[in-house]
Amino acid sequence: MENTNTKESKIIETVKVKLKDLKPNPFRNFELYPINQEKVKGLETSIKETGFWANILCRKKDGDIQIAYGHHRLEALRNIQPPDTEINVIVQDISNERMIKIKGNENDEIYNCLPAAVDEQVKSVKEFLENNRDKAREVLSSEGSEVKRVRTGAPMIAKFLGENWKVTRVEESLSRLNMIEEGIVDSKALYEFPTVASAMNFARVVKENKVDLDTQKAVAKEITKSKIFGKRSIEQTIWDFKRFKRKIKPEVDSVDFCNYQLAKSANLINSAVTKLNKFKRGSKEWTVMRIIEGTVLAKEDIAQITIDKFYKAMDKLAKIYEEVSDIIKNLPSEED
């Protein structure tokens, strides 16, 4: 029976093996999280400058030598050395469970939690636990309670992966994976994003706005180029892309356009309300003098400078509010 002990296994041996004979971690999903060629190029440079560190961890399984981690380093080495080149590798007795955990820890430490790496790890654990119900029960029963019914959800996956993996992090990953599986989000577009937060913003926006997959790919490239990843910025980029891609047809696009602009305006107004509330609270304790263009002014003088502009702005807001309210009343409903 296979040893499933997750503690550090003793080194069995260090062996020489040809590059072409090393097999990948069987739990590494290259379709979901492909080899990143930019990282490979960087590692190629590092290997040429400092040499190759022979610390790839492996196991022997069914006559093969499988690497637990180091896929990018191995790819870099294969690019600069002939396939028959022999390297030293460390071989341990590693269980399937530990192969998955080692892979996940490497992603966390080296690749700074890239969305693709996180989702690939969550998916591999989910599939492993679904195919190994006894291990799933063991994970849930670790606190002493007997478990009969097993549901492979975020809490179980997070518990399996360890304390660095919060339940909310796994929940968001499962949400992204579901949207990819259902054809709502394009995986290549999603994994253009450099952080989990920016990828989650993108996924939510394209779902809410029902953005087609081809548009997602083009928009993702524009957003990552600008490096502005806020939810509103993503929405604006999507709208701009649609507007420049084809002529606006008022009878088709007017409702979507108005809804977007209303949401954007509401966000700005709420931001203004927040700032005004801060001003109101702060004014009660305001005793600090302020210097403007070399002149010391009391708070009353400062108020006199800005209050007229403030009142004019509020008058304009009230007027535009009435006009927009009339427009909203005449917009067709979704049922129409």
N, C-alpha and C positions, 0 to 999 in steps of 0.2 A: 504494500500500500504506500502511496506517495506521502512523504513527510510534508505536513501543512504547517509546521511550526514557523511562525512569522519572526522569531528572533533571529539574530545574525547567525548564519550558518558558518561552520568552520571552512577554511579553504581546503578543498580536496586536492587541487593540483594547479600548477601553472603549465600551460601547454602551448606549443607552437602550432599555429593553424594558418592555412592560406586564406587570404582575403576573400577569394571567391567561394570558400567553403563555409564562411560564417553566415548563419541564418538569423533573420530578425526575430524580435520578441513576437511570439504568436498572438499576443493580445494588442499589438500595435496596429491601429486602423489607419493605413496610409491614404485611403480614399478620403476619410474625414479630416485627417491631419497629415497632409503630404510633407515630404522633405522640403524644407525651406532653402532654396538655392542661395539666397543671400547669406544665410548663416553658414552654409557649406563653403562659400568663397572665403568668408572670414576665417574659418577654421583651416582652410588650405594655406592661407598666408601664415597663420600661427604655427602650423606644423612645419612649414618650410623654414621658419625663423628659429623655432625652439625645439623642433623634433617632435616625434609622436610619443606621447605618454602611454605606455602599455598597461593601462588600468581598466580595460573593458571587462566588465563582469559578465560571465556566461554560465550556462548550464548544459549538461549533456542530456539529450532527450530523443529517444527513438533513433539513436545513431547519429543525430545531428548535434552541432554545437550552436545553441541559440544565445544571442546577446540579450541581456536584460535591459541595458540602456546604451547610449552612445551611437545611435543610428546616424546622426549628422556627422560625427567625427569619422565614423567608418566610411560614409559616403565621400567625405573629403579625402581620406586616405586612398580610397579606390580611384579617385580622380587623378592622383599624382603618382601612384605606384602601380606596377603591373599586377594583374589578378593573382599570379602565382606567388606574390610576395608573402612571406611568413611573418607573423607577429606573435608576441606573447600575450596570452589572455589568461585571466583568473577564472577558474572553473569551480563553482560551488554547487552543492545540492540545494536547488531552489524550487520551491513549490509554485504551482500556478498562481496561488494567492499572492505570494511575495513578488512574483514577476510583474503582476499588475501594480502592486504598491510601489515597487522600485521605479517603474516607468513614470508613475504619477509624481513621485517626489522629485525625479529629475526634471520633469516639466516645470514644476513649481520653482525650483532653485535656479535653473539655467535659462528657461525661456520666459520667465517673468509672467507666468499665468496668461499666456496668449489665449484668446477665446477658443481657437481651434484645439489647443492642447487641453484646455479644461473640458470641453465637450467630448473630445476623444476619450479622455480618461473616464468621465462619467458614464459614457456609453459602454465602454469595455467592462466596467464594474457591474453595471446593470445586467448586461448579457451573461457575465460570469455567475452572478447570484441567481439569475433566473434558471440557469442550467445546472446549478449546484444548490438545490434546496436545503440540503443538510447544512452546508456552510452558511446559508442565509439564516437558518434557524439558530445556528451557533452564534452568529453576530447579534441577533436579537436577544438571545438567552444569556448573554455575557453578564448581565446584571442579576442573574439568579432566577428569573421568572421563566417558566416553560412556555414556549411558543408553538402553537399548532398551525395557525393560519399565517401564511407568509405573503406579504405584499412588498414588492421591490420598489419602494418609493424613495424620496429624497432623504428621510431620516436614516433609513438602513444604509444607503449608499454613503452618506456622510460618516456614519459610525464605522463602516468598513474602512474608509480611507484615512480616518484619524482626525485629530483635533484641529489640524490646519484647514480642514474642509468643513465649513459651516453649512447648515441645512439650507439657508437662503441661497448660498452660492450654487448648491446642487439643484435646488428648485429652478433657479433661473436657467441653468444649463439644460435641464430636462425640457423647460419651456422652449428654448431655442431649438433643441433637437426635434421636438414635436412639430414646430413650425416648418422646419426643413423637410421632415418626413411627409407632412401634409401638402407640400408644394407652395406654402405661403411665403417662405423666405428662401432666397437662393444662397446656398452655402458658400460659394466662392465670393459673392458680394459681402456676406456677413463676416467672413474671415479676412477681409481686407482691413478690418478695424483692429487697432493695436491693443485695446483694452477691453475687458469684459463689460465695463459700464457703457462704453461707446457702442459696442456690438449690441447690447441689450436695448439701448435707445433706438438704434437702427431697426432692430427686429420689431419693436413696438410700433414705430412710425409706419413701416411698410405694411404691417398688419392692419393698423387703424385706417390707413388710406388706400388699402387694396392695390398696392403698386405691383405691376406685372414684373416678372423675373428679369426680362431684358433691361427694363428701366432701372431695376435695382443694381445691376452690374455697373451701368454707366454712372449712376448717381454715387455709388460707393467709391468709385475712383475719384470723382470730383471732391467728395467730402474728405477723403483721406489725404488728398493733395492739399486742401486748404487747412487741414488739421483743426477744424472746428467741429466738435462732436456733440454739442448740446441738442436736445430734442427739437427745439424750435429751429435751430440752424439746419438740421436735417430736413425738416418739413419745408423750409424755404427753398433749399436746394432742389428738392423733388418738384416743387411747384414751378420753379424757374426752368427746370429741365423740360417739364411738360409744355411750358409756355413757348420756349424757343424751338422745341421739336416740331410743333405743329401750330397752326393758327387757332386762336381761341374761338370757339363757337359759343356765343352767349347762351343759346337755348340749351346747350349741353353742359357747359362749364360754369355757368354763373353761380349756381348753388354751391358747388364745391369751392369756388373762389371766395364767395362771400363767407362760407363757413370757416375757411382758413383765415381770412382777414379778421373775422370776428374773434376767433380764438387768439390770434396774435395780439389784437387790440386789448382783449380782456386781460391778457398776461401783462401788457404794458401798464394798463390802468391799475391792476392789483399791485404792481411794483411801485407805482406812484403813491398808492394808498399806504403801503408799508413805509415808504420814505417820509410821507407827511406825518404818519403816526409817530415815527421816531423824532421828527422835528417838534411835534407837539409835546411829547414827553420831555424832550431835552430842553425846551424853552422854559420849563418851570424851574430848572436849576441852572440856567445859563447865566453865568456871571463873568465869563471870559471876554476880554476885549479883543478886537480883531483889527489887523492892519490891512488896509486896501490902498494900493498905490502910494504907500508911504504915509497915509493919514490914519490915525487911531480913531476908530469909531465905536460908539456904544451900540448895544444890540438894537436900540430903538432906531438909530440912524441906518443900520443895515436893513432893518425891516422896511423903512421908508423907500430905500433904493429898489427893493424887489417886490414889494406888495402890489404895486400897480400892474406889473407884468403878470403876477400870479392871478389877480382878479380878471385880467383880460383873457388869460389862458382858460380859466374856469368858465367864463362866458362863452368862449368858443366851444368848449367841451359840452356845455349844456345845449348849445344850438345844434351841434353835430349829433348829439345823442337823440334829439327829437327827429332829425332827418333820417338817421339810421333806423330808428324805431319804426318809422313809416315804411321804409324799404323792407324791413324784416317781415312786417305784417303781410306784405304782398308777395313774399317769396313762396314758391310752391313747396308743399310739404313732401316728405319722403314717400308718402302713400301716393301722391300725385304722379 
